[in-house]
Amino acid sequence: MKLQEILKKSFNIQEGEFRIAFLMQLYVFMIITSLLIIKPTVNSLFLSELGVESLPVAFLWVALIAYLSSYLYSRALNRFSLLSVVKTTLSITIVILSLLVLLLKFELLNAWMLFFFYVWVAIHAVLSASQFWVLANLVFNPREAKRLFGFIGSGAILGGIFGGYLTSILAPIIGNNNVFILAIVILFLCIPLLGTIWRLRVEKLNLFKVKKRTDLDSDRPLKLIRKSRHLTFLASILGISVIVAKLVDYQFSDFASAAIPNPDDLTSFFAFWFSTFNLLSLSIQLFVTHRVVGVWGVGSSMLILPMGILVGSVLFFFFPELALIVFVKAVDGSFKQSINKSAMELLALPLPFELKNKTKTYIDVVVDSVATGIAGFILIFFVRGLSAPSVYITGIIILLLILWVYFVFKVRQEYFQTFRDNLAMVLETKSPSKKLNVKQHSVVDGMKKVFEKGSESQILFMLGKLREINDPRFFPQVQKLLSHPSVKVRTAAVQSLYFLNVHTMVTEIPLLLASGDEDLITATLEYVLLHSSSEKSQVFDQFLDHQDPKIARAALFCLARESRDNNSLRTHYRVAERIEQLIKKAENQKDDVELTHAALKIAGVANLPEFYPFLSEALKSPDKGIQKEAIEATGLSLYPPFIKELLPFLSEKNMRPSVIEAFLAYGQYLAPYLIRIIQDREAPIEQCRLIPLVLKRMPSQQTVSTLMLLLDDQDVTIRQEAIRALSDLKRDYPQYRFDHLKVVRNILEECRMYHQSLSALHTQIIISYRNRTKSRQVVSDDERNARSSLLELLERRLDAGLERIFKLLGLRFGTRDIDIAYEGILSEKQDAQSRAIEYLDNLLYGDLRRKLMPIIENTILDVSSEEVQQTLLSKVPTEYECFHTLLHANDHKIKLAVLYLIGEQKNPRYQPLVEMMLEHEDERLRDFASQVLEKLKTSQ
């Protein structure tokens, strides 16, 4: 059997994926190989020339520059394509290394240059790893990523082993100068390799797919971490482990440089041990980790790394020899990326996946940088300030290890509490028999207990968590769920088995395929196709032409989804031809609803634009069921032109949930796209007014920023809906930032509009009061009715304005207290109104207090009483001034009501106001104004 075939079967690589997977593996192999050539060489140069006493200052510089570079790097990714950013980074590294070669050749290196090169290598190590995994998420869709990242990641491990050993052999022979040239050549070769990868996969992705796969919205991760005790303890453990690692690294460098003065030999020494640490880590990960974590549990597994360092540190304190510090460094280097990493992932398992994603980069970069800086300060204080020998740093390490162990026990307790809370949230019944007593001994045992005795919701929740870690130890428990009475559980179980990387075919396949549920059949076929030992073409042929049409359609759906980014797979199995035949069959058999629905789903997921007209036609179908399926299919397609085609369905309440779900599939970048549609009025105003309902379902800082733009919109309903959406986001996600200055400006503008509407309302009330005493001959019934309608519209406008003001106040001062005050103002109880006014009087300040308090006092005023009306007589504007103000209002209904009232009064003095409306942008208002103007002229 060919090597390629062995690799395909071993790593679940499907038809058409091997080339891109191999190229990505080669790319990361070359990046890490070059890094393991550069890093030990620069480290040896730095220590040989400047001595170990300069290392603490270097740590401080690394911490500072790493934090700044992560910020600038994120900004660069938002402005430029990933390809440009990565090529620029590689080019800069090549230039810097070339400069280093020249400086070494002409012996021009000085102290600040060595600091620069040391810091740059540390930053390059962080950036290169980050860039690769961002690229990997862009190249592969989530389903491919789960299957292929293990194969691709092995390239990084092999690069770490190969690069270090290669350097240890070559450095003493060819010298540090020429070793750098080898690294330059490898990095230079990475650029065309990157271009090939980009052309094969990324160029074909539209903007929404790119943004969705490389979403960098952090949503104030520090606040998210502080709100979660569980996450705070995990971040603390990581921070302490970094400080300990840096202190150990200092001792390792100190003793190594003292024992090996020759720079070339020192480079060889560092490279050899870096590779050995990687090899040890790989061996432990492959043969030890799962057994240790599974048997000992997460809590005990987390103690192996700090206890191992503790044992080595105590021995080193009494016997300060190079061999012992190498042992300590080996424990840190080998266990951190194996047992400790797996245990950390399991401890983070109960946390929401979205929360982990939003805080991961911050913890990996910022916490690491801050911890590096703290290690630098500790070393400067003890080594430079107190002139203490480096062996005494072991005492600090021991104290930190004690703190590390304390946090391990705290996070373990927090894990079980979060675990129980999660199960309680999804508990379907209060029956004692369904309550699970999760004991604090093993995370793995706890999960297994849920699979064996949990309710449907608990099992579904835990299966979702299992897909985050893909741990094969749970295969027996998940396999038993295939006979669970719930179809949902069986479907989720098969989907979990798909990613467990266990090459055992389950025996329940025939029963699952005969279930009659299309979702379960689809999940089962995906599993069969992945784990079948025969040729996949034979399996596809068997199921694509199956006598059961549901199985045949499910097979085609699986094929279409797996081949959406895989041209080779698509061509091999003639996907386009098969879908075309299915669509023709659906068009000929329009009465077969299930067939039509399946054709729509497959056309949406296949990523083939030639079938999108079929979806567009289905959106126009009179059958609401077909329309709904077409809407869901457009979400699968992520095709930008469908966005405007979906907008009209927002007006239909029954379709709205499906439309919102379809929009959510496009990802966060849809928010600015939808905002532009509103601002440029690319859709009818009725549709624009419903877009904020979609945006509030996309919680992120970017959504908040884009919704804030709508506060200046001319349409009052759009502003109202935007403010409501922002208020909901503020209530549910208080960590987001709101532009308080803009909010206050909008509150003051709403106050101005409220005063205008209030004055107009008072004018109409007074006129209505006067008209009571006039005979019907003077005031017609039509005029009375028109004035009554205008009063009703003004009252609604005032209610809506008051709501906007209070929701904006909530954005500025917090929604909870402001909502209570708002309820108090609207209450009919005088005591509640008084308390609300007193609270607001103490809360508000400056212009806000001056403008708002009169509005609030007017709100509780009873304008229906004759005493109040008599008081208002001297304060209200004339009716002409009132009409002039209302015709400038951003409310078409009020403008139409005013024009109608003017027409009924037939008073020629209002003619200039009507002529002003002839220039209005709204055609309906212009036409009505023309009719009123003719009426006025006729009356003359």
Secondary structure, DSSP 8 states (H G I E B T S, - for coil): --HHHHHHHHTT--TTTHHHHHHHHHHHHHHHHHHHHHHHHHHHHHHHHH-GGGHHHHHHHHHHHHHHHHHHHHHHHHHS-HHHHHHHHHHHHHHHHHHHHHHHHTT---HHHHHHHHHHHHHHHHHHHHHHHHHHHHHS-HHHHHHHHHHHHHHHHHHHHHHHHHHHHHHHHHHHHHHHHHHHHHHHHHHHHHHHHHHHTGGG--HHHHHHHT------HHHHHHH-HHHHHHHHHHHHHHHHHHHHHHHHHHHHHHH---HHHHHHHHHHHHHHHHHHHHHHHHHTHHHHHHHHHHHHHHTHHHHHHHHHHHHHHHS--HHHHHHHHHHHHHHTTTHHHHHHHHHTTTS-HHHHHHHHHHIIIIIHHHHHHHHHHHHIIIIIIS---GGGHHHHHHHHHHHHHHHHHHHHHHHHHHHHHHHHHT-----GGG-----TT-HHHHHHHHHHH--HHHHHHHHHHHHHH--GGGHHHHHHGGG-S-HHHHHHHHHHHHTS------TTHHHHHTS--HHHHHHHHHHHHHH-SS-HHHHHHHHHT-SSHHHHHHHHHHHHHHTTT-HHHHHHTTHHHHHHHHHHHHHH-TT-HHHHHHHHHHHHHTT-GGGHHHHHHHHT-S-HHHHHHHHHHHHHHT-TTHHHHHGGGGGSTTTHHHHHHHHHTT-TTHHHHHHHHHHTT-S-HHHHTTHHHHHTTS-SHHHHHHHHHGGG-S-HHHHHHHHHHHHHHHHH-TTS---HHHHHHHHHHHHHHHHHHHHHHHHHHHHHHHHTTS-TTTS-HHHHHHHHHHHHHHHHHHHHHHHHHHHHHHHHH-HHHHHHHHHHHH-S-HHHHHHHHHHHHHH--HHHHHHHHHHHHHHT--TTSHHHHHHHTTTS--HHHHHHHHTTSS-HHHHHHHHHHHHHHT-GGGHHHHHHHTT-S-HHHHHHHHHHHHHHHHH-
